[in-house]
Amino acid sequence: MRITIITGPFMCLPPDSIGAVEKLWNAVGNAWLQRGEEVRFICKNPKSGTNDPKRIYIKGYERTGSWLKDFLLDFVYSFKALCVVKDTDILILNSQWSPILIRLFAGRYKKAIYSVERYPKNQMGSYKKIGKVDAFRCCSTDVYNALIKQNPELKSCSWIIPNFIDTTVFTGEERHLSKTPSITIYLDKEAGLPVRLPFHLVPKLQ
């Protein structure tokens, strides 16, 4: 499967950046590569001169401190990013303007997925109606609930897929719980001494 991932205009992919979204999709894309998928990244060009054949670098920007200026820079970046998209099966979008502008590039991809990483601000309906986004991936239940509340018509094409973790780094382990009653120690201010009480007798904190 051919997958293209577009990240935003203000942060580079690792190792040139530590942005949460960039780290997330870099890890996921690399995991797909290991499974044999054909993955391409379209991302901000780093100043370090990093060169990776799996990445298509385009000029990015630094945040200006002005919402309007950043919004316009996102427009320019998103258009440039979509211009270099080659035939792909899945197009994953993370910038603000790419879900709107993809309508101009409809022949270059089969399905477009927008990754909803933040609380939506009533813009998702436009992404569907104008840009024709096929699916919305929500990172949490709260984000999903907000999206559906704002745009009930998107329920059939929206899913909760929590942010991924690297199981080679974060691993679970079996915990052995003690069968003995829990004991809590607190300081009696009047006596100035620690007091041991079974958990169910611990006084409520004032």
Wavefront OBJ file of the C-alpha trace (Angstrom):
o trace
v 0.000 0.000 0.000
v 1.222 3.501 -0.817
v 0.860 5.937 2.089
v 1.772 9.629 2.082
v 1.959 11.579 5.338
v 1.914 15.391 5.282
v 3.050 17.088 8.477
v 2.721 20.771 9.386
v 4.710 23.847 8.322
v 6.300 24.789 11.641
v 8.054 21.655 12.907
v 10.491 19.234 11.276
v 10.433 15.475 11.645
v 12.795 13.836 14.163
v 15.699 14.002 14.779
v 15.435 17.706 13.883
v 12.382 18.389 16.036
v 10.618 17.115 19.127
v 7.072 18.128 18.166
v 4.529 15.608 19.483
v 2.592 15.190 16.220
v 5.790 14.947 14.185
v 7.247 12.329 16.536
v 3.992 10.386 16.425
v 3.687 10.167 12.644
v 7.394 9.607 12.143
v 7.170 6.549 14.400
v 3.987 5.259 12.780
v 5.348 5.772 9.270
v 8.543 3.921 10.141
v 6.501 1.060 11.612
v 4.552 0.808 8.354
v 7.819 0.818 6.413
v 9.015 -2.135 8.478
v 5.830 -3.976 7.515
v 6.652 -3.492 3.850
v 4.327 -0.577 3.042
v 5.481 2.192 0.715
v 5.539 5.315 2.886
v 6.491 8.852 1.911
v 6.729 11.840 4.247
v 6.179 15.412 3.065
v 7.639 17.672 5.703
v 9.429 20.900 6.579
v 13.003 21.124 5.326
v 15.392 21.069 8.338
v 18.292 23.488 8.677
v 20.607 20.646 9.687
v 20.777 19.339 6.134
v 19.354 15.948 7.110
v 18.710 13.878 4.008
v 16.335 10.928 3.998
v 15.199 9.370 0.707
v 11.809 8.512 2.244
v 11.122 12.203 2.864
v 10.145 14.974 0.485
v 11.364 18.238 1.972
v 9.707 21.570 1.278
v 10.269 25.020 2.718
v 8.648 25.464 6.113
v 8.349 28.426 8.447
v 8.879 29.605 11.998
v 5.859 30.682 14.007
v 5.336 34.440 13.877
v 3.298 34.936 17.039
v 0.362 36.120 14.926
v -2.509 33.687 14.360
v -3.399 35.313 11.042
v 0.157 35.231 9.687
v 0.608 31.613 10.766
v -2.727 30.749 9.138
v -1.572 32.248 5.831
v 1.813 30.509 6.049
v -0.009 27.229 6.593
v -1.964 27.905 3.382
v 1.246 28.419 1.379
v 2.931 25.369 2.891
v -0.097 23.102 2.438
v -0.444 24.056 -1.222
v 3.252 23.372 -1.865
v 3.017 20.049 -0.038
v 0.039 18.888 -2.080
v 1.790 19.897 -5.298
v 4.459 17.248 -4.696
v 2.052 14.437 -3.760
v 2.453 11.538 -6.171
v -0.087 8.795 -6.802
v -0.909 7.352 -3.393
v -3.552 5.108 -1.858
v -3.799 6.861 1.513
v -3.103 10.544 2.134
v -2.784 11.497 5.808
v -3.213 15.205 6.560
v -2.088 17.213 9.586
v -1.893 20.853 8.474
v -4.810 23.300 8.678
v -5.296 24.038 4.987
v -4.470 20.692 3.386
v -7.963 19.221 4.047
v -9.495 22.128 2.091
v -6.969 22.273 -0.744
v -6.962 18.527 -1.504
v -10.025 19.054 -3.673
v -7.662 20.603 -6.244
v -5.550 17.429 -6.234
v -8.272 14.773 -6.199
v -6.629 12.634 -8.878
v -3.475 12.035 -6.844
v -4.896 9.938 -3.995
v -7.613 7.366 -3.324
v -8.530 8.146 0.289
v -7.750 11.171 2.479
v -7.639 10.922 6.267
v -7.428 13.931 8.571
v -5.752 13.332 11.928
v -7.648 15.289 14.596
v -5.024 15.863 17.284
v -6.683 18.828 19.029
v -10.104 19.958 20.147
v -11.982 20.869 16.931
v -13.253 24.409 16.356
v -16.170 23.765 14.024
v -13.902 23.416 10.986
v -14.332 19.675 10.376
v -17.589 20.086 8.479
v -15.781 22.256 5.924
v -13.042 19.663 5.607
v -15.687 17.143 4.576
v -17.926 19.342 2.422
v -15.252 21.390 0.651
v -12.188 19.188 0.763
v -13.973 15.847 0.585
v -11.948 14.265 3.412
v -12.917 10.585 3.583
v -12.277 9.875 7.260
v -11.390 11.582 10.535
v -9.065 9.891 12.998
v -9.590 11.282 16.524
v -6.838 10.880 19.106
v -9.198 10.669 22.113
v -12.804 10.177 23.177
v -13.124 13.854 24.173
v -11.936 15.000 20.746
v -14.300 12.548 19.039
v -17.287 13.626 21.149
v -16.602 17.294 20.404
v -16.306 16.600 16.682
v -19.611 14.695 16.581
v -21.362 17.324 18.707
v -20.243 20.053 16.305
v -20.840 17.999 13.142
v -23.234 15.068 13.734
v -23.132 14.210 10.026
v -19.499 13.108 10.398
v -20.256 10.239 12.789
v -20.229 7.618 10.036
v -16.705 8.577 8.925
v -15.028 9.333 12.276
v -13.195 6.943 14.580
v -11.311 7.019 17.858
v -7.770 5.724 17.347
v -5.608 6.679 20.344
v -2.087 7.922 19.780
v 0.246 5.037 19.210
v 3.041 3.946 21.540
v 6.276 2.093 20.875
v 5.784 -1.221 22.684
v 9.517 -1.898 22.541
v 9.951 1.099 24.863
v 6.712 1.137 26.856
v 5.956 -2.367 28.056
v 3.454 -3.593 30.593
v 4.318 -5.908 33.430
v 2.257 -8.107 35.672
v 1.624 -6.624 39.069
v 1.106 -8.758 42.154
v -1.321 -7.091 44.516
v -0.975 -7.792 48.224
v -3.877 -9.598 49.870
v -3.261 -7.841 53.184
v -5.357 -4.728 53.990
v -3.796 -1.425 52.944
v -2.351 0.682 55.746
v -2.084 4.466 55.454
v 0.247 6.515 57.631
v -0.574 10.157 58.334
v 0.696 12.737 60.775
v -1.487 13.605 63.751
v -0.861 17.358 64.128
v -1.969 17.486 67.771
v 0.134 14.566 68.953
v 2.951 15.223 66.529
v 3.213 11.493 65.864
v 2.545 9.288 62.832
v -0.619 7.209 63.091
v -1.297 3.929 61.275
v -4.883 3.312 60.177
v -6.548 0.790 57.913
v -7.416 2.448 54.611
v -11.181 2.579 55.242
v -10.678 4.479 58.527
v -8.431 7.232 57.135
v -10.034 10.635 57.890
v -10.979 12.780 54.918
v -8.544 15.555 54.061
v -9.829 18.993 55.020
l 1 2 3 4 5 6 7 8 9 10 11 12 13 14 15 16 17 18 19 20 21 22 23 24 25 26 27 28 29 30 31 32 33 34 35 36 37 38 39 40 41 42 43 44 45 46 47 48 49 50 51 52 53 54 55 56 57 58 59 60 61 62 63 64 65 66 67 68 69 70 71 72 73 74 75 76 77 78 79 80 81 82 83 84 85 86 87 88 89 90 91 92 93 94 95 96 97 98 99 100 101 102 103 104 105 106 107 108 109 110 111 112 113 114 115 116 117 118 119 120 121 122 123 124 125 126 127 128 129 130 131 132 133 134 135 136 137 138 139 140 141 142 143 144 145 146 147 148 149 150 151 152 153 154 155 156 157 158 159 160 161 162 163 164 165 166 167 168 169 170 171 172 173 174 175 176 177 178 179 180 181 182 183 184 185 186 187 188 189 190 191 192 193 194 195 196 197 198 199 200 201 202 203 204 205 206
